[in-house]
Amino acid sequence: MKKMNYQNVKGTKDFLPGEEIVRRKVRRTLEDVFIQYGCQPLETPILNYTDLLASKYAGGAEILEEMYQLSDRGGRELGLRYDLTVPFAKAVAMNPSLKLPFKRYEIGKVFRDGPIKTGRLREFTQCDVDIVGVETQMGEAELMMMAADSFEKLEMNVTIEYNNRKLLNGLLSSFGIQADDRESVILTLDKLNKIEVKGVITELKEKQVSLQAISKIENFLNTEDNLEVGYFESYTGLNEELDQGIKELKELTGFIEYAGLQGECIFNPFLARGLEIYSGTVYEIFIQGSGFTSSIGGGGRYDNAIGGLIGTEETFSTVGISFGLDAVCAAMKEGASSGMTNVAVIDSYVIPLSREKEALLVGRNLREKGENVEVDLSGKKLIKAMKRANELKVRKVVIVGDDEVLKKQISIKDMESGAERTEPFSF
């Protein structure tokens, strides 16, 4: 028989138990926090119509280049979802009876045919929370608090950088950048951390931005005071969008300071999150003091998406945040957290010594008490079964043999301390 040379599709991966145990622990931790914050569960389809995913109120041109497209037998043009935000906006648009504010969470696979790097495959998992129906910055503040709580439970030190797209758009307008060119300029500014000021200026020249506007942008980028929210008071009155951005920024900063989150939340006037969907506050989450430099989450306000999908000019106040499960786990693997390594999931490992039926009964009894139990099914001798228990990092071993059954007891060994004891058991 010819041996098949199987391999995974590029950008996909099998997560074997050692890795998947940590991933599921992270997922459960995040989900528990989402539920603590009153979020309701929602599940949306992986398959969507291409028209929906390609809407101008969706992900933008760069993401559309990475969208997986296909057609069904009926000739319908479809795509695999590239995030959970657009399907969520569609679900809200299709269900006008939903009571607002509506706060939902969803954890699921998304797909992008883009570059592969540590923490980002082409099939990956996002953990999202979105709130519809809150106009004030209270929505953003709560999501940022939720992010801080989540990573505290995961024992990860994070920085949440935040900015406001109205502030950024208003600034660019004041610098003489025309409305049609702003998204392109914002995409360049979003690369500041990667290509630095020199690279930004070079790229803006390549895009044929006016030299006068480039000079103003360069001066702004090289100004240290603009890292303080108060710096922008001097820009008040230049244009309406800028004024609104400054107002929202001050409101959000007030919430952050009152909650005592100044250490985790840092204002970054250059943060853009280059998606056209965003209409106000934006934020991204990074690991502090780690070699893992990619963002592990982010989000922002997108008030125009739901109304746009409905085909009206109606505004639905919407703000969301997304955590990349794969990115979080990759950061953990690089030492960003010690809290999820060597997670023990088996409380008792039951070894039958020629007493298989009795061992199954003991396992069932322990599970009824709330323990996670594995019964050794291999029939191996005690030495090899104990070796297996060590590999699984179980908390205790329970031995069921002739002597135990005769004396109506089970023999227990604590694998951490090495202490041994017996307990009565009715066979």
C-alpha positions as CSV (number, residue, x, y, z in Angstrom):
1,M,0.0,0.0,0.0
2,K,1.4,3.4,-1.0
3,K,2.1,5.7,1.9
4,M,0.3,9.1,1.6
5,N,2.4,12.2,2.2
6,Y,-0.2,14.2,4.2
7,Q,0.5,17.7,5.2
8,N,-1.6,20.6,6.6
9,V,-2.8,23.4,4.3
10,K,-0.3,26.3,4.5
11,G,-1.4,28.6,7.3
12,T,-3.3,25.9,9.2
13,K,-2.1,23.8,12.2
14,D,-3.0,20.8,14.3
15,F,-3.0,21.7,18.0
16,L,-1.9,18.6,19.9
17,P,-3.1,18.1,23.5
18,G,-0.2,19.8,25.3
19,E,-0.8,23.0,23.3
20,E,-4.6,22.7,23.1
21,I,-5.0,22.3,26.8
22,V,-3.5,25.8,27.3
23,R,-5.5,27.3,24.4
24,R,-8.8,26.0,26.0
25,K,-7.8,27.3,29.4
26,V,-7.2,30.8,27.9
27,R,-10.5,30.6,26.0
28,R,-12.4,29.6,29.2
29,T,-10.7,32.4,31.2
30,L,-11.7,35.0,28.6
31,E,-15.2,33.6,28.3
32,D,-15.7,33.7,32.1
33,V,-14.7,37.4,32.1
34,F,-17.1,38.2,29.2
35,I,-19.9,36.6,31.1
36,Q,-19.0,38.5,34.3
37,Y,-19.4,41.7,32.3
38,G,-23.0,40.7,31.3
39,C,-22.2,39.7,27.7
40,Q,-24.6,37.4,25.9
41,P,-23.4,34.6,23.7
42,L,-23.9,34.8,19.9
43,E,-22.7,32.5,17.0
44,T,-22.6,33.7,13.4
45,P,-22.0,31.7,10.2
46,I,-18.5,31.2,8.8
47,L,-19.9,31.4,5.3
48,N,-21.2,34.8,4.2
49,Y,-22.2,36.4,1.0
50,T,-19.3,38.2,-0.7
51,D,-21.3,41.4,-1.1
52,L,-21.6,41.6,2.7
53,L,-17.9,41.0,3.4
54,A,-16.9,43.4,0.6
55,S,-19.3,46.2,1.8
56,K,-17.6,49.6,2.3
57,Y,-18.9,49.3,5.9
58,A,-16.9,46.1,6.4
59,G,-13.1,45.5,6.5
60,G,-11.6,47.7,3.9
61,A,-9.5,47.1,0.8
62,E,-6.5,45.5,2.5
63,I,-8.5,42.8,4.2
64,L,-10.6,42.1,1.1
65,E,-7.4,41.1,-0.7
66,E,-7.0,38.4,1.9
67,M,-10.6,37.1,1.8
68,Y,-11.1,33.5,0.9
69,Q,-13.8,33.5,-1.9
70,L,-15.8,30.5,-3.3
71,S,-19.1,29.7,-4.8
72,D,-21.8,27.2,-4.0
73,R,-23.7,24.8,-6.4
74,G,-26.3,27.5,-7.0
75,G,-23.6,29.9,-8.3
76,R,-23.8,32.2,-5.2
77,E,-20.6,34.2,-4.6
78,L,-19.5,33.5,-1.0
79,G,-16.6,34.2,1.3
80,L,-15.2,32.9,4.6
81,R,-15.5,35.4,7.3
82,Y,-12.2,37.3,8.0
83,D,-13.4,38.7,11.3
84,L,-16.4,38.4,13.7
85,T,-17.3,42.0,13.5
86,V,-19.0,42.1,10.1
87,P,-21.2,39.0,10.7
88,F,-22.2,40.5,14.1
89,A,-23.2,43.8,12.5
90,K,-25.2,41.8,9.9
91,A,-26.9,39.9,12.7
92,V,-27.9,43.1,14.5
93,A,-29.2,44.6,11.2
94,M,-31.3,41.5,10.5
95,N,-32.8,41.5,14.0
96,P,-34.2,44.9,14.8
97,S,-36.2,43.5,17.8
98,L,-32.9,43.1,19.8
99,K,-33.1,45.2,23.0
100,L,-30.5,47.9,23.2
101,P,-28.0,48.2,24.7
102,F,-27.0,44.8,23.4
103,K,-23.8,43.3,24.6
104,R,-22.5,40.1,23.0
105,Y,-19.5,37.9,22.9
106,E,-18.4,35.4,20.3
107,I,-15.4,33.1,20.0
108,G,-14.8,31.5,16.7
109,K,-12.5,30.7,13.7
110,V,-11.8,33.3,11.0
111,F,-9.8,33.1,7.8
112,R,-7.4,35.4,6.0
113,D,-5.1,34.5,3.1
114,G,-2.4,36.8,4.3
115,P,1.2,36.7,5.6
116,I,2.0,34.0,8.2
117,K,3.9,34.9,11.3
118,T,4.2,33.9,15.0
119,G,0.7,34.1,16.5
120,R,-1.1,34.6,13.1
121,L,-2.0,31.7,10.8
122,R,-4.5,31.8,8.0
123,E,-7.1,30.0,10.1
124,F,-7.2,31.5,13.5
125,T,-9.5,32.2,16.5
126,Q,-10.8,35.5,17.6
127,C,-12.6,36.3,20.9
128,D,-14.8,39.3,20.5
129,V,-17.1,41.5,22.6
130,D,-19.3,44.2,21.0
131,I,-21.8,46.7,22.5
132,V,-24.6,48.3,20.5
133,G,-26.6,51.2,21.8
134,V,-24.1,53.1,24.0
135,E,-23.3,56.6,22.7
136,T,-20.9,57.7,25.4
137,Q,-17.3,56.7,26.0
138,M,-18.5,54.6,28.8
139,G,-18.7,51.7,26.3
140,E,-15.1,52.0,25.4
141,A,-14.1,52.4,29.0
142,E,-15.8,49.2,30.1
143,L,-14.3,47.2,27.3
144,M,-10.8,48.5,28.2
145,M,-11.5,47.6,31.9
146,M,-12.6,44.1,30.7
147,A,-9.4,43.7,28.8
148,A,-7.3,44.7,31.8
149,D,-9.3,42.2,34.0
150,S,-8.9,39.4,31.4
151,F,-5.1,39.7,31.2
152,E,-4.7,40.1,34.9
153,K,-6.4,36.6,35.2
154,L,-4.1,35.3,32.5
155,E,-1.1,36.7,34.5
156,M,0.0,38.8,31.5
157,N,1.2,42.4,31.8
158,V,-0.3,44.4,29.0
159,T,-0.5,47.9,27.6
160,I,-3.7,49.2,26.0
161,E,-2.8,52.0,23.6
162,Y,-5.7,54.2,22.5
163,N,-6.5,57.1,20.2
164,N,-9.5,58.6,18.3
165,R,-10.0,58.5,14.6
166,K,-11.9,61.7,14.6
167,L,-8.9,63.4,16.3
168,L,-6.6,61.9,13.7
169,N,-8.9,62.8,10.7
170,G,-9.4,66.3,12.1
171,L,-5.7,66.8,12.5
172,L,-5.0,65.6,8.9
173,S,-7.7,68.0,7.7
174,S,-6.0,70.8,9.5
175,F,-2.7,69.8,7.9
176,G,-4.3,70.2,4.4
177,I,-4.9,66.5,3.6
178,Q,-8.0,66.2,1.5
179,A,-10.8,63.8,2.6
180,D,-10.2,61.4,-0.3
181,D,-6.6,61.0,0.7
182,R,-6.9,60.6,4.5
183,E,-7.5,56.8,4.6
184,S,-4.3,56.3,2.6
185,V,-2.3,58.6,4.8
186,I,-3.8,56.9,7.9
187,L,-2.6,53.5,6.6
188,T,0.9,54.9,6.4
189,L,0.8,56.5,9.8
190,D,-0.4,53.1,11.2
191,K,3.1,51.7,10.2
192,L,4.9,54.2,12.4
193,N,6.2,51.7,14.9
194,K,7.5,49.5,12.1
195,I,9.1,52.0,9.7
196,E,9.6,55.0,12.0
197,V,9.2,58.7,11.1
198,K,11.7,58.5,8.2
199,G,9.8,55.6,6.6
200,V,6.5,57.4,7.1
201,I,7.8,60.5,5.3
202,T,9.3,58.5,2.5
203,E,6.0,56.6,1.9
204,L,3.9,59.8,2.0
205,K,6.2,61.3,-0.7
206,E,5.7,58.1,-2.8
207,K,1.9,58.7,-2.4
208,Q,2.5,62.2,-3.7
209,V,1.1,64.0,-0.6
210,S,1.9,67.7,-0.8
211,L,5.2,68.7,0.6
212,Q,3.5,71.4,2.8
213,A,1.3,68.7,4.4
214,I,4.2,66.3,4.8
215,S,6.2,69.0,6.6
216,K,3.3,69.6,9.1
217,I,2.9,65.8,9.6
218,E,6.7,65.5,10.2
219,N,6.7,68.3,12.8
220,F,3.7,66.7,14.5
221,L,5.4,63.3,14.6
222,N,8.5,64.8,16.1
223,T,6.7,66.7,18.9
224,E,7.0,65.0,22.3
225,D,4.2,67.0,24.0
226,N,1.6,65.4,21.8
227,L,1.7,62.2,23.9
228,E,-0.4,64.1,26.5
229,V,-4.1,64.5,25.9
230,G,-4.0,68.1,27.2
231,Y,-1.7,69.1,24.3
232,F,-4.6,69.0,21.9
233,E,-6.5,71.8,23.6
234,S,-4.6,74.2,21.4
235,Y,-6.1,72.6,18.3
236,T,-9.7,73.3,19.5
237,G,-11.7,75.3,17.0
238,L,-9.8,74.3,13.8
239,N,-12.6,72.0,12.6
240,E,-15.7,70.3,13.9
241,E,-14.4,66.7,13.5
242,L,-11.2,67.6,15.5
243,D,-13.3,69.2,18.2
244,Q,-15.5,66.1,18.6
245,G,-12.4,63.9,18.7
246,I,-10.8,66.0,21.4
247,K,-14.1,65.9,23.4
248,E,-14.4,62.1,23.2
249,L,-10.7,61.6,24.0
250,K,-11.0,63.7,27.2
251,E,-14.2,61.9,28.2
252,L,-12.5,58.4,27.8
253,T,-9.4,59.6,29.6
254,G,-11.5,60.7,32.5
255,F,-13.1,57.2,32.8
256,I,-9.6,55.6,32.6
257,E,-8.2,57.8,35.3
258,Y,-11.1,57.4,37.6
259,A,-10.9,53.6,37.2
260,G,-7.1,53.7,38.1
261,L,-6.1,52.2,34.7
262,Q,-3.4,54.8,33.8
263,G,-0.7,52.1,34.1
264,E,-2.4,49.8,31.6
265,C,-4.0,52.4,29.2
266,I,-1.7,54.8,27.3
267,F,-2.7,57.5,24.9
268,N,-1.0,57.1,21.5
269,P,-1.9,59.9,19.0
270,F,-0.3,58.0,16.1
271,L,-2.4,54.8,16.6
272,A,-4.7,54.4,13.6
273,R,-5.9,50.8,13.2
274,G,-6.1,51.2,9.5
275,L,-9.6,49.8,8.9
276,E,-12.1,52.2,7.3
277,I,-14.8,50.8,9.6
278,Y,-13.7,52.8,12.6
279,S,-15.4,56.1,13.4
280,G,-14.1,57.1,16.8
281,T,-12.0,55.6,19.6
282,V,-9.5,52.9,18.6
283,Y,-7.2,50.8,20.8
284,E,-4.7,48.0,20.5
285,I,-3.2,45.7,23.2
286,F,0.5,44.8,23.5
287,I,2.5,42.7,25.9
288,Q,4.8,44.7,28.3
289,G,8.5,43.8,28.5
290,S,8.2,40.8,26.1
291,G,9.9,39.8,22.9
292,F,6.4,39.3,21.4
293,T,5.9,42.7,19.8
294,S,2.7,42.1,17.7
295,S,-0.7,43.2,18.9
296,I,-2.7,40.5,20.8
297,G,-6.0,42.4,20.5
298,G,-7.7,45.6,19.6
299,G,-10.9,47.3,18.5
300,G,-12.8,50.5,18.6
301,R,-16.0,52.3,17.7
302,Y,-17.8,51.8,14.4
303,D,-21.1,53.7,14.5
304,N,-21.8,53.6,10.8
305,A,-21.5,49.9,10.0
306,I,-24.9,48.5,11.0
307,G,-26.9,51.3,9.4
308,G,-24.7,51.0,6.3
309,L,-25.5,47.3,6.0
310,I,-29.2,48.0,6.3
311,G,-28.9,50.6,3.6
312,T,-29.8,53.6,5.6
313,E,-28.1,56.6,7.0
314,E,-29.1,55.6,10.5
315,T,-26.4,55.5,13.1
316,F,-26.1,52.6,15.6
317,S,-23.6,53.4,18.3
318,T,-21.4,50.4,18.3
319,V,-18.0,49.6,20.0
320,G,-16.1,46.4,20.1
321,I,-12.9,44.7,21.2
322,S,-11.2,41.5,19.9
323,F,-8.6,39.3,21.4
324,G,-6.5,37.0,19.2
325,L,-6.4,33.6,20.9
326,D,-3.5,32.4,18.8
327,A,-1.5,35.6,19.4
328,V,-2.2,35.4,23.2
329,C,-1.0,31.8,23.3
330,A,2.0,32.5,21.2
331,A,3.0,35.3,23.6
332,M,2.6,33.0,26.5
333,K,4.9,30.5,24.8
334,E,7.5,33.2,24.6
335,G,7.3,33.6,28.4
336,A,4.8,36.5,28.7
337,S,2.9,34.5,31.3
338,S,3.7,31.6,33.7
339,G,0.1,31.2,34.8
340,M,-1.0,28.8,32.0
341,T,2.0,26.5,31.6
342,N,1.9,22.9,32.8
343,V,-1.9,23.1,33.4
344,A,-2.9,20.0,35.3
345,V,-6.2,18.7,34.0
346,I,-6.3,15.2,35.5
347,D,-7.0,15.0,39.3
348,S,-6.8,11.2,39.6
349,Y,-5.2,8.6,37.4
350,V,-6.7,5.2,38.3
351,I,-4.5,2.2,37.7
352,P,-6.2,-1.2,37.7
353,L,-4.0,-4.2,38.6
354,S,-6.1,-7.0,37.1
355,R,-9.2,-5.3,38.5
356,E,-10.6,-3.5,35.5
357,K,-14.3,-3.5,36.4
358,E,-13.5,-2.2,39.9
359,A,-11.2,0.5,38.5
360,L,-14.0,1.8,36.2
361,L,-16.3,2.0,39.3
362,V,-13.7,3.9,41.2
363,G,-13.3,6.3,38.3
364,R,-17.0,6.9,38.1
365,N,-17.3,7.5,41.9
366,L,-14.4,10.1,41.8
367,R,-16.1,11.9,38.8
368,E,-19.3,12.1,40.8
369,K,-17.3,14.0,43.4
370,G,-16.3,16.6,40.8
371,E,-12.8,15.2,39.9
372,N,-11.3,14.9,36.4
373,V,-10.3,11.3,36.2
374,E,-8.5,9.1,33.7
375,V,-8.6,5.3,34.1
376,D,-5.6,3.5,32.6
377,L,-6.9,1.3,29.8
378,S,-3.6,0.0,28.5
379,G,-3.2,-3.0,30.8
380,K,0.4,-2.0,31.5
381,K,2.3,-3.0,34.6
382,L,2.5,-0.7,37.5
383,I,5.9,0.8,36.7
384,K,4.9,1.7,33.1
385,A,1.5,3.0,34.3
386,M,3.2,5.3,36.9
387,K,5.5,6.6,34.2
388,R,2.5,7.5,32.1
389,A,0.9,9.3,35.1
390,N,4.1,11.3,35.5
391,E,4.0,12.3,31.8
392,L,0.4,13.5,32.2
393,K,1.3,15.5,35.3
394,V,-1.6,14.1,37.3
395,R,-2.3,15.2,40.8
396,K,-2.7,11.8,42.3
397,V,-2.6,8.1,41.4
398,V,-5.3,5.7,42.6
399,I,-4.4,2.0,42.6
400,V,-7.0,-0.7,42.5
401,G,-5.7,-4.3,42.8
402,D,-6.6,-7.6,44.5
403,D,-5.4,-6.3,47.9
404,E,-7.4,-3.1,47.7
405,V,-10.6,-4.9,46.7
406,L,-10.2,-7.5,49.4
407,K,-9.7,-4.8,52.1
408,K,-12.4,-2.6,50.5
409,Q,-10.0,0.3,50.1
410,I,-8.1,2.2,47.4
411,S,-4.4,3.1,47.5
412,I,-3.6,6.8,46.8
413,K,-0.3,8.5,46.0
414,D,0.0,12.3,45.9
415,M,2.3,12.9,42.9
416,E,3.5,16.3,44.1
417,S,4.5,15.4,47.7
418,G,4.9,11.7,47.2
419,A,2.7,11.0,50.3
420,E,0.8,7.7,50.2
421,R,-2.5,6.8,52.0
422,T,-5.5,4.5,51.7
423,E,-9.2,5.4,51.8
424,P,-12.2,3.0,52.3
425,F,-14.2,2.2,49.2
426,S,-17.3,0.0,48.7
427,F,-16.9,-2.3,45.7
